[in-house]
Amino acid sequence: MVLPAGDRPGADATQALSALWDYRVYARRWVFLLVLSLLSFSNATLWLSFAPVADMIAHHFLLSTEQINWLSRVYFVASIPSGVVAIWVLDSVGLRWATIVCAWLNFAGSVFRTLPFMVGGIQDPFAFLMGGQSLCALAQTLVVFSPAKLAALWFPEHQRATANMIGTMSNPLGILVANLLSPALVKKEEDIPLMLGIYIIPAGITCLLATACLLESVPPTPPSARAIHSASEKFLDGLKLLLCNRAYVVLAVCFGGGIGIFSSFSALLEQVLCVRGYSNEFIGLCGALFIVFGVLGALVLSLYVDRTKLFTEAVKIGFCLTSVVCVAFALVSQLQGQTLALAAICSLLGLFGFAVAPIAMELAVECSFPVGEGAAAGLIFVLGQAEGVLIMVLLTALTVRRAEPSVSTCQDGQGPLDWRVSMLLMAGLCTLFSCFLVLFFHTPYRRLQAEASASCSIQEDMSPATVDREPHPAATP
């Protein structure tokens, strides 16, 4: 479109008009999202590949239950210091290189775990298992922080929550596969090498795709006004702004606590339920239902929030419903023969709890604007991992060996544990975080307000009253 000479805007209006017209999206944004989702999926399978068959792993390698727990817990510990570095990498080095480095770390960790079976004569296989898990844990910090950054840089405003949901929910999908695949593969101890080898395949494919298909960190033309300023704050300045933002701190503490509770739940589910006589296959089914309903809930809620922008309401209601179901799990998990009730509770726990995750990440970006998405999402995750370490250590520390006759199906060669106090504590913490969030979290949507203001300014600059009119040629002497 070409305006007549007398209707052309001045320099400032021209820049604003150009910015408005130049917003566009690229089909390759879906390729980037696919690679990031596959990477998150693979990393999650590696994290929990041991947990569903913890008893057999412990018996085969002559390890204690505490050592097996550390194969999952190392993800929490390693991600705390590396998370700060990952925030800087995302906002300074770029999304492309961050994803490629993450893919190689993930692949290297998956291979390193298999060395006790590939190389004979290894005296301490636990060191190699822990080393591989540690490399994968370093990769996790980069991949979990990335969906919010990718959504802001590559996707238009009306697709951001959905894109964030896809990238975020790929991680619990990996947990789902680990819960189903590990028990299906490991029927006896001789099957453990097969399980470790199969988990290498998605890690290798993702590494190849990331290296070959990701060519740039940002699109040539931004999809929205926010994408232009996506990393506007310097790293340290952004962290200072986050720590001084009361709404963000409340959300970070509460949602970080939720991350810690759900991570502990996923890692300890097999140990909690096998004490009451439930089989590994049923426990894997409960973990699968937990994830499947969580992904479905996240999909529906993300599409709804993309249309309504009711971030705060969705997160608060989701937290409250999760607390109710968490209390139900704490009670029913200590009973025998409650297969239908446990399956329903795990489904509801995923439906309400996991559905909140991508919305809470978007809400963190909204309330922390103009801080970069990597810092806003990353600091919450780092805090969640720190809280996860404390919660998981506390839950396991409160267990005691049962003296009465047991129906336990645990195969770790040790006496069954009593998880009653631990599960009640988990439910209490979930309720505490929910109440704190409902009472003290209030925030404007800063990013949406900034985009609306920018749009209004552009429209004003385009109006006839604000444009600079050139003199008509006939009036020129």
N, C-alpha and C positions, 0 to 999 in steps of 0.2 A: 504494500500500500504506500502511495506517495502523496503527501499533503501538498496543497497549493502553497506557493511561496509565502503568502500572507498569513497562512495558518500554521507555519512551522514553529515548533517550540524553541525556546532558547537553549543554551548549552546545558544548564542543569536539568531542564525538563527532558532534553534529548537523552541524557545519560540514564535518567529514570525510566524513560520510555523504552530505551534499548534493553535495560535490565529486565523490564517486564516482558518484552517480546522474545528475549533470547532464552528464557527458561525452556528446557526440553529434557526428555528422558531418552535413555538408550536401552535397546533390547538386551545388551550385554550385561546390564545390571542384574538380570536373573542368573546369568552364568556365575557372576561373582557371588551372589547369594547361594547358589547351588554348591559351589566349592566350599564356602564358609560353613554351610549347613552339614555337608559331608564330613568336614573336618571336626566340627563339634560332635557329630554323631560318633565318629571313630574314637575320639578322645574319651567320650563317656563310656563306651564299651570297654576300653582299656582300664578305666578307673575301677569299674565294678565287676570286672571279669572274674575276680577271685571270690567276691563276697557271697554269691549264691551257692558256692561249693566250698566254703571256708573250712568245713570239717575235714573234707577229703584232702585239701591242700595241706592243712596242718598235719594230718597223719602221714602223708606221703613224704614231706620234707622234714618231719620230726620237729615241727614248730609249735609254739604255744598259740593259743587264741589271741593273745595280746599282740604277738608278732604279725599274725594275719590281719588284725585290725589296722596295724600300721601301714600295710600295703594300700589301704584306702585312705587312712588318716594323713599320709604323706602329701596327698593332694592339698589338704588344708594348710599344712605347715609350709610347704614350699611356695604356695601361691601368695603368702603374706608379704615376704620381701620382694619376690619377683613381680607381684602385682603393681607395686609402685613404679618399677621399671617399665612394665607393660603399658601403664598409663602414658608415660612419656613417649614410648615408642609409637603408640597409636596417634598421638597428637603432634608428634614432631617428625618421625621418620616416614610415616605413611602407612595406609592400610594394606597396600599390596605387599610390601616387604615384610610387614608384621605377619601377614597370613602365610607367606612362603616360609619364613623362619619357623613359625608354629608348626607347619606341616612336616618339615624335616625333623624337628624335635620329637614330634608325635611318632613318626615312622622309626626313628632311631630307638626310641624307648620301647616300642613294640618288638623290635628285633632283639634288643639287649635282654629282654625278659626270657627269651628262649635259649640263651647261651648255656645254661646248666644242662640242657638236653642235647645241644649241638656239639659241645666240647666235653670230652670225658675227663674224669679226674678232678672235677671242681669240688673243693672241700666245703665251701660255704655258699650254697645256692641262694640263700636268703639275700646275700649282698647283691647278687645280680637281679633278683626280683625287685628289690628295693631300688636299685640303680635305674632299672627300666621305668619303674613307676615314677621316680623322681623326674626323669626327662619328660615323661608325659605330663606330669604336674606343672612343669615350667611352660609347656605348650598350652595348658588349659587357661592360664591367665590371659593370654593373648586372644584366644578364640572366644572366650565368654564375654570379653569386653567389646568385641567387634560388631555385633548386630546393630546396636544403637548408632554406632558411627557409620556403618554402611547404609542404614536406613536414611540418615540425615544427608549423606553425601550423594547418594545415587537415586533416591526415591522421592517422588512428589509428596506433598503434605498429606494427601488423602490415602496414601499407601504406606506411610511410615510405620504405623502400629502393626499392620499386617506383615510387613517385611521383618520387623523386629520380632514378631511372634514366630515366624518361620525359622529364623536363625536361632532364636532362643530355645524353641521347642525341639530342635534337632538334638539337643543335649539329653533331655529326658527320653527321647526315642532311642538313643544309644543305651541308656540305662534299661529300657524295656527289653531290647535285644539281648543285653547281657544277662538279665534275669531269666530269660527264656532259653537262650542258647547254651549258657554254661552248664546248667543241669542236664540239658538234652545231650550234650557232648560228653560230659564226664559221668559215665555210669560206674566206672571203676578207676582206680588211681592211674592205670596205664594209659588212660585217655587224656591225661593232662597235657602232654606235648601237642596232641592234635588241637586241643582248645587254643593253646597259645599261638599255634601256627595259623589258625583260621583268623584270629584277630589281627594278624599282620596284613591280611589282604586289603581291607578297606583303608588302612593307614597308608599302604603303598599306593593305591589308586588315587587317593586324595593328594598325596605328595606330588604325584605326577601331574595331576590336573592343576594344582596350584602353581607349579613351576612353569607349565606350558601355556596356561590359558589366561592368567592374570597379567595384564600388560600395563595397567595404570592404576593409581590409587584413587584418582578423582576423575569424573567425566569431563570432557572438553568444555561443556556448557552446563552450569548448575541446574538442578531440577526445581529449586526454590530459592527464596531470598535467604533463608537460614543456611543453605549450603554454601553460600558465598562467604559467610563468616563462621564456618563450622569449627574452626580452631583459632578463634579470634583472641582468646586469652592465653598468655604464656603459662607454662607448666606450673611453676610455683605460685604465680598469681592466681591461677585457677584453683589450686588446692586451698589457698587462703580464703578465697571467696566461698568455697564450699564449706569450710569449717566455720565460717562466720554466718552461714545461712541456716537459721533455726529450723525452718521447715525441712531443709535437706538433711540436717543432722537427725531429726526425729525419724524421717523416712529411712535413712541409712541404718540407724540402730534397729528399728523394728523389722524392716525387710531383710536386713542382714541377719537378724536373729531367725527369721523364717527360713532363709537359705541354710543356716546352720542346722536347724531342726530337720528340714527335709533331707539334707545330706546325711545326717546321722541316721534318720529313719531308713534311707535306702541302703546304707552300709551295714546296719545292724538287724535288718528285718529277719534274715535267716536265723540268726542266733536267738532272737526273741521268740520266734514261733516254733523252732524245732524242739525247744524245751517242753512245749505242751503237746508234742506228739505229731506235729504237722510235717508232712514230707517236703523234701526239697522241690518236687514238682509243683505242689500246691503253693508253696512260698513263692516260687517263680511266677505262678499265675497271679498271685496277689500283687507282686511287683509289676507285672504286665498290665493288670487292670488299673493300677495306680497311674501308670504313664499314659495308657490309651485314653482314659477319661480326662486326664490332664490336658492332653493335646487337643481333644475335642472341645473342652471348655475354653482353652486358650484361643482356638480358632474362632469360636462363636463370639467370645468376649472382645477379641481384637477387632473383628468386623463391626461390632456394635459401637465400640469406643471410637473407631475411625469415623463413624458417622455422627456420633453425639458429642464426642470430646468430654465425656463424663469420667475422667481419669480417677479423680479422688473418690467419688462415690463407688466406682467399681472396685477399687483397691480396699476400701474400708469394709464394704459388705463381704467381699471375698475373704478377708482376714477373719472376720467374725464367724462366718460359716465354717472356716477351716478349724477354728478353735473348738467349736462344738464337736466336730467329727474327731478331732484329735483326742478329746476327752473320752469319746466312745471307744476309740482304739485302745487307749490305755486300760480300759476296763475289760473289754472283750478279749484282748490278746492274752489275758491271764487265765482264760477258760479253755477247757478241752472240747473238741468236737463242734466248734462253732464255725464251720467252713463257710456257710452261706453268709452269716453275719460279717465275718472277716472280709470276705470278697466284696460285699457291698460297702463296708466301711473304707476299704482301700480305694475303691472306685470313687467314692465321694470325696475322700481326702485329696485325690488327684484332681478331681473335677473342680473343686473350690480353690485348692492351694496352688497348683501349677498354672491354672488359668490366670492368676494374678501376676505371675512373674514378668511377662513382657509388658504388661500395662504399668507395673511399678517401675520398670526401667524407663519407659517413656515419660512417666510422671517425674522421675528423678531429673531427666533432661529438661522438662518443662519448668520445674521449680528452681533449677540452678542456672538457667540462661543468664549471661552469655558464655558460661564455661563450656568447654568442649565436651562432646558426648563421651569420648574415651575416659576423661577424668570423672565425669558424673556417674557413669555406669561402673567404671572400674573401682572407684573408692568404695562403693556399696558392696561390690563383690569381695574386695579385700577384707572389709569389715565382716562380711558374712562368713568368710573362711576362718577368720580369727575366732568369731563366735562359735563356728562349727567345731573347731578344735576343742574349745573349752567345754561345749555341750557334750561332745562325744566322749571326751576324757571323763567328764563328770558322770555321764550315764553308765559307762563301763565300771567306774570306780565304786558306784553304789550297788553293784551286783554282789551277791554272796552265793556260795555253793549250797545247793539244796541237800538236806539230810534225809528227807522222807523219800519213800519209794517213788520212782519217776517213770513216766511214759516217754521220756525224751527219745527223739530220733537223731540227735546230734551225734556225729561220728568223729569227734575230735579226740576221743579216748580219755576225756576228763569228765568230772562230775557236772551235772546240769547246773545252770545259773538261775537265780531268782531275779527277774527283771521288774517286779511289781513297783518298787520304789522309783526305779529309773523311768518307767513309763508314766507314772503319775507326775514326776518332775517335768518330763517333756511336755505333757499336756498343760501343766501349770505355766511353763514358760511361754508356750504358744498363746495362752489366754492373756498373759501379762503383756506381751508385745501387741496383741490386738487392741486391748483396752488403751494402752499408751498411744497407739496410732490414732484411734478414733477420737480421743480427747484432745490431743495436742498437735495434730497435723492439720495445718490450714495454709493454703498457698494460692496465689494467682498463677495462671498459666502464662509465664513470662515469654516463652518462645512464640506461642500463638498470638499474644498481644503485640509482640514486636513485628511479626509478619503482617498482622492486620494494620498496624500503623504504617508500615512501609507501603502496603497496597493503597491506603488512603492518600499518602503523600504523592504517590505516582499518579493517582487519579486527579489530584488537585493540580499537579504540574501539567497534566494533559488538558485541563479545562481551558476554554478560550480566555477566561479572565486572568490566567496566570502565565500565558505564553507570551513571548516577545514577538511582536509583529514586525516584519521587515517593511520598509516604506515601498509604496507602489512605484514601479518604474516611471510612470507618467509624472509623478510628483517630484522627481529628482531633477534639479536644475542642470 
